[in-house]
């Protein structure tokens, strides 16, 4: 993807777990950036060079066989460069003939940085501050053309700058929250050193994207599949802003939506957002095809293929569509290309996949440059109601991956009621916006219970709530015991068929947020 913005920062990924955080920090200052694997050819950006380059950290040692290397012609762009951890070390080791060796004492965690506050990179820093270290190697010989501009007790070379060029390197990780003044460092690099105007705002994004869509589509027609979630809704609203009723949206009830969701969301689309939308109830078809299927990957494929069939049927009388719109986000894009090559598939993506190839339509993905929180800001500027924009993420396969094992109408009904109670109580107790995502799961086991004088043999519901910034990592939400007890009591008393409730205290990783 070649950026359209005049000013932008290129992030070369050497495999750091924090690379996405670098992008998020840069974008917080209204500056566009893109992540590309370290092996991307500089020729890719020849006609539209970046305003600055950031070299990420990485898990390997520069002295390891097969470790990532930097294409030295990136320096021919003559733009500022910031190397972070491995990024600093690869510059010193490969380009500037410095020396990198295994540190006698590895440094993981907090350290006290003593920066040169007269240097442009550290302008606005205090004379000492906390930073986050995560490295086993360090510079033992500073390259001849560089000077030290910061140190810690354990790392005499914690930051360097080239004597004549705007090339910087830091041993610590300014992108993580534990580095107290990391945001100031990025602001200095973006604004003062790279000279970016910080003008990439939701309004400017909408203006440029609407113009691009108009140019690309012309007078042709666009088909958009709506999942009922934030991403596809914002994408459809943005496209509608550009081309009006040349857009047709399809919102399918797959029988796997939450309680009253199909009716409520369809009403929002038609009456509040004024989208040209066709609602289709295909719940019986989906449940028929899912009957007896327990493997989660098979469920996903059946759901995806059935969506294709429903889409085909919905537009069978109109073959004039030239484009398919999808709510693909930036994490979907960059996770498909790792710094070593194609990423391993943990599970199929929640978004409906396979449609473009099957339907032979060109793709329009107006949100593919954005993170989730940025999509919400775009939605806000498009006047989509906040109560909708702030809803928790919901997977494309819906409740199909929250009924563990085989799906049935009975289990889905139990799950809808349990989930509705959980979400209702989170909202009532002002906890809904304290968690990133909350959900209920029906387990494929029944257990003995006692209700009144009767013995029961019913299902178990698992509740899951997590805190997160972007869903890439997550921790289980430590909700009050009294709250969980109350929710459990309501579910067991009000949902006939569930006699046991458990709470999931797994983090991501190693667990995923969804159970399947």
C-alpha positions in Angstrom: 0.0 0.0 0.0 1.5 3.3 -1.1 0.4 6.2 1.1 -1.7 9.0 -0.4 -0.7 11.6 2.3 1.9 14.2 1.5 3.5 13.9 4.9 4.0 10.4 6.4 6.3 8.4 8.5 7.6 5.0 7.4 8.0 2.3 10.1 10.3 -0.6 9.1 9.3 -3.6 11.2 12.2 -5.9 12.4 9.8 -8.1 14.4 9.2 -6.1 17.6 6.1 -6.9 19.7 5.7 -3.2 20.1 5.7 -2.1 16.4 2.0 -1.4 16.3 2.5 0.8 19.4 5.0 2.9 17.5 2.4 3.5 14.8 -0.3 4.4 17.4 2.0 6.9 19.1 2.8 8.7 15.8 -0.8 8.8 14.9 -1.7 10.4 18.2 0.0 13.5 16.8 -2.2 13.6 13.7 0.6 12.3 11.5 0.0 9.4 9.1 2.4 6.4 9.2 2.6 3.0 7.7 4.3 -0.2 8.9 6.2 -2.3 6.3 8.5 -5.3 6.8 12.2 -4.5 7.0 12.8 -6.3 3.6 10.5 -3.9 1.7 12.5 -2.4 -1.2 13.1 1.4 -0.9 12.0 1.5 -4.6 8.5 1.0 -3.3 8.5 4.5 -2.0 10.6 6.2 -4.7 7.8 8.2 -6.1 6.4 9.2 -2.7 9.2 9.2 -0.1 8.4 9.4 3.6 9.0 12.4 5.7 10.9 10.3 8.2 11.8 6.7 9.0 11.5 4.7 12.2 13.4 1.4 12.6 11.6 -0.8 15.1 13.0 -3.2 17.7 13.2 -6.9 17.1 13.7 -10.2 19.0 17.0 -11.2 17.4 20.6 -10.2 18.0 22.3 -8.3 15.2 25.1 -10.9 15.6 22.8 -13.9 15.0 23.0 -15.7 11.7 20.0 -14.8 9.5 19.1 -11.7 11.6 17.2 -9.0 9.7 19.4 -6.4 7.9 18.6 -2.9 6.7 18.8 -1.9 3.1 21.3 0.9 3.2 19.7 2.8 0.3 17.0 3.9 2.7 19.4 6.6 3.8 19.4 7.9 0.3 16.0 9.5 1.0 17.9 12.0 3.2 15.1 12.1 5.7 15.4 11.9 9.5 15.8 8.3 10.9 15.0 7.1 14.4 16.2 3.6 15.4 14.6 1.9 18.4 16.5 -0.8 20.3 17.3 -3.3 17.4 16.9 -0.4 15.1 19.7 1.4 16.8 21.9 -1.7 16.9 21.5 -2.5 13.2 22.5 1.0 12.3 25.6 0.8 14.4 26.5 -2.7 13.4 25.7 -2.7 9.7 25.9 0.9 8.5 28.2 2.8 10.8 30.7 0.1 11.8 30.0 0.4 15.5 30.2 -2.7 17.8 27.3 -4.5 19.3 27.8 -7.3 21.9 25.9 -9.3 24.5 25.5 -7.1 27.6 27.0 -8.5 30.8 23.7 -7.7 32.4 20.6 -7.9 30.4 18.1 -5.1 30.9 14.4 -5.8 31.0 12.1 -3.3 32.7 12.3 0.2 34.1 15.5 2.2 34.1 16.3 5.8 34.8 17.4 7.8 31.7 19.7 10.7 31.9 19.2 12.6 28.6 21.0 15.5 27.0 18.0 17.9 27.3 19.6 20.3 24.9 19.3 17.8 22.1 16.3 18.2 19.8 15.1 14.6 20.5 14.9 15.2 24.2 13.6 18.8 24.2 11.1 19.1 27.1 12.5 16.1 29.0 13.5 16.4 32.7 17.1 15.8 33.6 16.2 12.2 34.6 13.1 10.1 33.9 11.9 6.5 33.7 12.1 4.5 30.5 11.4 0.9 29.5 14.3 -1.3 28.5 14.0 -4.7 26.8 17.4 -5.8 25.4 20.2 -8.4 25.8 22.7 -6.6 23.5 24.1 -3.1 23.7 26.5 -0.9 21.9 30.1 -1.4 23.1 31.7 0.9 20.5 29.8 4.0 19.4 30.2 4.6 15.6 32.8 7.3 14.8 30.2 9.7 13.3 27.8 9.5 16.3 27.7 11.1 19.8 26.1 9.8 22.9 23.0 11.8 24.0 21.6 9.7 26.8 22.6 7.0 29.3 21.4 4.8 32.1 23.3 3.2 34.9 23.4 -0.1 33.0 23.5 1.3 29.5 26.2 4.0 29.0 24.9 4.3 25.4 21.2 4.7 25.8 20.8 7.1 22.9 23.0 8.5 20.1 22.8 11.1 17.3 24.7 11.4 14.1 27.1 14.4 14.2 25.9 15.9 10.9 22.7 14.1 9.8 19.3 13.8 11.5 19.8 10.2 12.4 19.0 9.1 16.0 19.0 5.8 17.9 17.6 4.9 21.3 18.2 1.8 23.3 14.9 2.0 25.2 11.3 1.8 24.0 9.6 5.2 24.0 6.4 3.7 22.5 5.4 1.8 25.7 3.5 3.6 28.5 6.3 2.8 31.0 8.6 5.3 29.2 7.3 8.4 30.9 8.2 10.9 28.3 8.0 8.7 25.2 5.2 10.8 23.7 7.3 13.9 24.0 10.1 12.1 22.1 7.8 11.1 19.3 6.4 14.6 19.1 9.9 16.1 18.9 10.8 13.6 16.1 7.6 14.1 14.1 7.2 17.9 14.5 10.6 19.4 15.1 12.9 17.0 13.4 10.8 15.7 10.5 8.9 18.9 10.1 5.4 17.3 9.8 2.5 19.7 10.2 0.3 17.2 12.1 -2.7 17.8 9.9 -3.9 14.2 9.4 -7.3 14.6 11.2 -10.6 12.7 11.0 -12.0 15.6 8.9 -9.1 15.6 6.5 -9.3 11.8 6.2 -13.0 12.0 5.4 -12.4 14.7 2.8 -9.6 12.9 1.0 -11.3 9.5 1.2 -14.6 10.7 -0.2 -12.7 12.3 -3.1 -10.8 9.0 -3.7 -14.0 6.9 -3.7 -15.8 9.3 -6.1 -12.8 9.1 -8.5 -12.5 5.3 -8.2 -16.2 4.4 -8.5 -17.3 7.0 -11.1 -20.9 6.2 -12.0 -20.7 2.5 -11.1 -22.5 0.7 -8.3 -21.0 -0.6 -5.0 -22.3 -3.5 -2.9 -21.5 -3.5 0.9 -22.0 -6.3 3.3 -23.0 -4.9 6.8 -22.3 -7.1 9.8 -24.0 -4.8 12.3 -20.6 -3.8 13.7 -18.8 -0.5 13.9 -16.3 -1.1 11.1 -18.7 -2.1 8.3 -21.1 0.6 9.4 -18.5 3.4 9.3 -17.3 2.1 5.9 -20.8 2.1 4.5 -21.6 5.6 5.8 -18.3 7.0 4.4 -19.0 5.5 1.0 -22.6 6.7 1.1 -21.3 10.2 1.7 -19.3 9.9 -1.5 -21.6 8.2 -3.9 -25.1 8.3 -2.4 -27.5 5.7 -3.7 -25.0 4.1 -6.1 -24.4 2.1 -2.9 -26.5 -0.9 -1.8 -26.0 -2.4 1.6 -27.0 -5.9 2.6 -27.6 -6.7 6.2 -28.1 -10.4 6.8 -29.7 -12.0 9.9 -27.6 -15.2 10.0 -29.4 -16.4 13.2 -26.2 -15.8 15.1 -26.8 -12.2 16.2 -27.5 -11.0 19.7 -30.9 -10.5 21.3 -33.0 -8.1 19.1 -29.9 -7.1 17.2 -31.2 -7.5 13.7 -34.3 -5.4 14.2 -32.5 -2.6 16.2 -29.5 -2.3 13.9 -31.7 -2.4 10.7 -33.8 0.4 12.2 -30.6 2.5 12.8 -29.4 1.9 9.3 -32.7 2.9 7.7 -34.1 5.6 10.0 -31.0 7.3 11.5 -28.2 6.8 9.0 -30.5 6.8 6.0 -28.4 4.1 4.3 -29.8 2.3 1.2 -30.0 -1.1 3.0 -31.7 -4.4 2.3 -32.4 -6.6 5.3 -32.5 -10.3 4.7 -33.5 -13.0 7.3 -31.5 -16.1 6.3 -31.3 -17.5 9.9 -33.0 -20.8 9.0 -30.5 -21.4 6.1 -27.5 -20.7 8.3 -28.6 -22.9 11.2 -29.5 -25.7 8.7 -26.0 -25.7 7.3 -24.4 -25.5 10.7 -26.4 -28.4 12.1 -24.1 -31.0 13.6 -20.9 -29.0 13.0 -18.6 -28.6 16.0 -15.2 -27.7 14.5 -14.7 -23.9 14.8 -12.9 -23.5 11.5 -15.6 -25.4 9.7 -18.2 -23.2 11.3 -16.4 -20.1 10.0 -16.1 -21.5 6.5 -19.8 -22.5 6.4 -20.8 -19.1 7.7 -18.6 -17.3 5.2 -19.8 -19.5 2.3 -23.4 -19.1 3.3 -23.0 -15.3 3.3 -21.7 -15.5 -0.3 -24.8 -17.5 -1.3 -27.1 -15.1 0.4 -25.3 -12.1 -1.2 -25.5 -13.8 -4.7 -29.2 -14.4 -4.2 -29.8 -10.8 -3.0 -28.4 -9.3 -6.1 -29.2 -12.0 -8.6 -31.5 -9.7 -10.5 -28.9 -6.9 -10.7 -25.5 -7.7 -12.2 -24.4 -4.1 -12.5 -22.3 -4.0 -9.3 -18.6 -3.4 -10.0 -17.3 -3.0 -6.4 -17.5 -4.7 -3.1 -17.0 -2.6 0.1 -15.5 -4.1 3.2 -14.6 -2.7 6.7 -11.0 -4.0 6.7 -8.9 -2.3 9.3 -5.1 -1.6 9.4 -4.3 -4.4 11.9 -6.0 -6.9 9.4 -3.6 -5.6 6.7 -0.3 -5.6 8.7 -1.0 -8.9 10.4 -1.2 -10.6 7.0 2.5 -9.7 6.4 5.0 -10.4 9.1 8.6 -9.2 9.2 9.7 -12.7 8.2 6.9 -13.3 5.6 3.3 -14.6 5.8 2.0 -14.9 9.3 0.8 -18.2 10.7 -3.0 -18.5 10.7 -4.2 -18.8 14.3 -7.8 -18.8 13.2 -9.7 -17.4 10.2 -10.4 -13.7 10.3 -13.7 -12.7 11.8 -14.6 -10.5 8.8 -16.4 -12.2 6.0 -13.7 -13.5 3.7 -13.6 -14.9 0.2 -16.3 -12.6 -1.3 -14.1 -10.7 -3.8 -12.8 -13.8 -5.5 -16.2 -15.5 -5.6 -18.1 -12.5 -6.8 -15.5 -11.1 -9.1 -15.8 -7.5 -7.8 -13.1 -4.9 -7.2 -12.6 -4.1 -3.5 -13.2 -0.8 -1.8 -11.7 -0.8 1.7 -11.9 2.9 2.9 -10.8 2.1 6.5 -7.7 -0.1 5.7 -5.4 2.7 6.9 -7.0 3.0 10.3 -6.9 1.4 13.8 -10.2 0.7 15.7 -10.1 3.9 17.8 -9.5 5.9 14.7 -12.5 4.3 13.0 -14.6 5.5 15.9 -13.3 9.0 15.5 -14.2 8.9 11.8 -17.7 7.6 12.7 -18.1 10.4 15.2 -17.3 13.0 12.5 -19.8 11.2 10.2 -22.5 11.8 13.0 -23.0 8.1 13.7 -24.6 7.9 17.2 -22.1 7.4 20.0 -24.1 4.6 21.6 -23.5 2.6 18.5 -19.8 3.6 18.0 -18.9 2.6 21.5 -20.3 -0.9 21.3 -17.9 -3.7 22.1 -16.4 -5.6 19.1 -18.5 -8.4 17.8 -17.1 -11.2 15.6 -18.3 -11.8 12.1 -19.4 -15.4 12.9 -21.4 -14.0 15.8 -22.7 -16.3 18.4 -21.7 -19.2 16.2 -18.3 -19.2 17.9 -19.7 -18.5 21.3 -21.7 -21.7 21.4 -18.8 -24.1 21.9 -19.3 -27.3 19.9 -22.4 -28.0 18.0 -24.9 -25.2 17.4 -28.6 -25.5 18.1 -31.5 -23.1 18.3 -31.9 -23.9 21.9 -28.3 -23.1 22.8 -28.4 -19.9 20.8 -31.6 -18.9 22.7 -29.9 -19.5 26.1 -26.8 -17.7 25.0 -28.8 -14.6 23.8 -30.6 -14.3 27.2 -27.4 -14.8 29.3 -25.4 -12.3 27.1 -28.2 -9.7 27.3 -28.3 -9.9 31.1 -24.5 -9.6 31.3 -24.4 -6.5 29.0 -27.4 -4.9 30.7 -25.8 -5.2 34.1 -22.5 -3.8 32.8 -24.3 -0.8 31.5 -26.5 -0.4 34.6 -23.4 -0.4 36.8 -21.3 1.9 34.6 -18.9 -0.9 33.8 -19.6 -1.3 30.1 -17.0 1.3 29.0 -14.5 0.1 31.5 -13.9 -3.1 29.5 -12.8 -3.6 25.9 -15.2 -6.5 25.3 -17.6 -8.6 27.3 -19.4 -11.7 26.2 -21.1 -14.9 27.3 -20.3 -18.4 26.1 -22.3 -21.6 26.3 -20.2 -24.6 27.1 -20.8 -28.1 25.6 -21.3 -29.6 29.1 -24.2 -30.1 31.4 -24.0 -30.5 35.1 -26.2 -31.3 38.0 -27.9 -28.5 40.0 -30.6 -28.1 42.5 -33.4 -25.5 42.1 -36.0 -25.6 44.8 -36.6 -29.3 45.5 -35.8 -30.4 42.0 -32.7 -31.8 40.5 -31.5 -30.0 37.3 -29.2 -31.1 34.5 -28.4 -28.0 32.5 -25.8 -26.0 30.6 -23.0 -23.9 31.9 -22.5 -20.3 30.8 -19.0 -18.7 30.9 -18.7 -15.0 31.2 -15.7 -13.2 29.6 -14.7 -9.6 30.0 -11.3 -8.1 29.0 -9.4 -4.8 29.2 -7.3 -3.8 26.2 -6.2 -0.9 24.1 -6.6 -2.5 20.6 -7.5 -6.1 21.1 -4.0 -7.3 20.1 -3.3 -8.2 23.8 -5.8 -8.2 26.6 -6.1 -8.9 30.3 -9.1 -10.3 32.1 -11.2 -7.6 33.7 -11.2 -7.7 37.4 -14.9 -7.0 37.8 -16.3 -6.7 41.4 -17.2 -9.9 43.1 -20.6 -8.6 44.1 -21.3 -7.6 40.5 -20.4 -11.1 39.2 -22.4 -12.7 41.9 -25.5 -10.6 41.0 -25.1 -11.4 37.2 -24.7 -15.1 38.0 -27.8 -15.1 40.1 -29.9 -13.3 37.5 -28.8 -15.7 34.7 -29.5 -18.8 36.7 -32.8 -17.6 37.9 -34.0 -16.1 34.6 -32.6 -18.3 31.9 -34.3 -21.7 32.1 -31.6 -24.1 30.9 -28.5 -22.7 32.6 -27.7 -23.8 36.2 -24.1 -22.8 36.5 -22.0 -19.6 35.6 -18.2 -19.4 35.6 -15.9 -16.4 34.9 -13.0 -16.6 32.5 -9.7 -15.2 34.0 -7.4 -15.9 31.1 -5.3 -13.2 29.4 -4.4 -12.8 25.7 -1.9 -14.3 25.1 -1.9 -17.2 25.7 -5.7 -17.3 25.3 -7.7 -15.5 22.7 -10.6 -13.1 23.5 -13.1 -15.3 21.8 -13.2 -19.0 22.8 -13.3 -20.3 19.2 
